[in-house]
Amino acid sequence: MISKKFGPMLFSLLLSGLMSLLVSGITTFRVAGLTEGVFVLWMSAWLAAWLIAFPTVMLVAPFTQKIVGVLVTKA
């Protein structure tokens, strides 16, 4: 099991991975269509996107959490 202190980093890793997978897949299929080699093209685009997405999520998450804290009310 992974220590709880790594929870935010794991969350950022998984979220950025899944979102970049989805967005790069949609974009790749829109541009290339269902052609031969589209999966390899998609995986290449996804890896490049994830390498940017993960550190970006790590950097902006604290700022985003502060904004959400200001916008929501305590129940």
C-alpha positions as CSV (number, residue, x, y, z in Angstrom):
1,M,0.0,0.0,0.0
2,I,1.1,3.6,-0.6
3,S,1.6,6.0,2.3
4,K,-1.2,8.6,2.7
5,K,1.3,11.4,2.4
6,F,1.7,10.5,-1.3
7,G,-2.1,10.7,-1.9
8,P,-2.1,14.2,-3.5
9,M,0.7,13.2,-5.9
10,L,-0.9,9.9,-6.8
11,F,-4.2,11.7,-7.4
12,S,-2.4,14.2,-9.7
13,L,-0.6,11.4,-11.5
14,L,-3.8,9.5,-12.2
15,L,-6.0,12.5,-13.0
16,S,-3.4,14.0,-15.4
17,G,-2.9,10.6,-17.0
18,L,-6.5,9.8,-17.6
19,M,-7.4,13.3,-18.8
20,S,-4.5,13.5,-21.2
21,L,-5.3,10.0,-22.4
22,L,-8.9,11.1,-23.2
23,V,-8.1,14.4,-24.7
24,S,-5.2,13.1,-26.8
25,G,-7.3,10.2,-28.0
26,I,-10.2,12.5,-29.1
27,T,-7.8,14.9,-30.9
28,T,-5.8,12.1,-32.5
29,F,-9.0,10.4,-33.9
30,R,-10.3,13.7,-35.1
31,V,-7.1,14.5,-37.0
32,A,-6.1,11.0,-38.2
33,G,-9.3,9.1,-38.2
34,L,-9.4,5.3,-37.8
35,T,-6.3,4.6,-39.9
36,E,-3.6,2.1,-39.6
37,G,-1.1,3.1,-36.9
38,V,-3.5,5.5,-35.2
39,F,-3.0,3.7,-31.9
40,V,0.8,4.3,-32.0
41,L,0.2,7.9,-32.9
42,W,-2.3,8.3,-30.0
43,M,0.1,6.7,-27.5
44,S,2.9,9.0,-28.7
45,A,0.6,12.1,-28.4
46,W,-0.6,10.9,-25.0
47,L,2.9,10.5,-23.6
48,A,3.9,14.0,-24.7
49,A,0.7,15.4,-23.2
50,W,1.1,13.5,-19.9
51,L,4.7,14.8,-19.5
52,I,3.3,18.3,-19.6
53,A,0.0,17.6,-17.8
54,F,1.4,16.0,-14.6
55,P,3.7,18.8,-13.5
56,T,1.1,21.3,-14.5
57,V,-1.5,19.7,-12.3
58,M,1.0,19.5,-9.5
59,L,1.7,23.2,-9.8
60,V,-1.9,24.5,-10.2
61,A,-3.7,22.2,-7.8
62,P,-3.0,24.2,-4.7
63,F,-4.1,27.4,-6.3
64,T,-7.2,25.7,-7.7
65,Q,-8.0,24.3,-4.2
66,K,-7.8,27.8,-2.8
67,I,-10.2,29.1,-5.4
68,V,-12.7,26.3,-4.7
69,G,-12.4,27.0,-1.0
70,V,-13.4,30.7,-1.6
71,L,-16.3,29.8,-4.0
72,V,-18.0,27.1,-1.9
73,T,-19.8,27.6,1.4
74,K,-19.4,25.4,4.4
75,A,-22.4,23.2,5.1
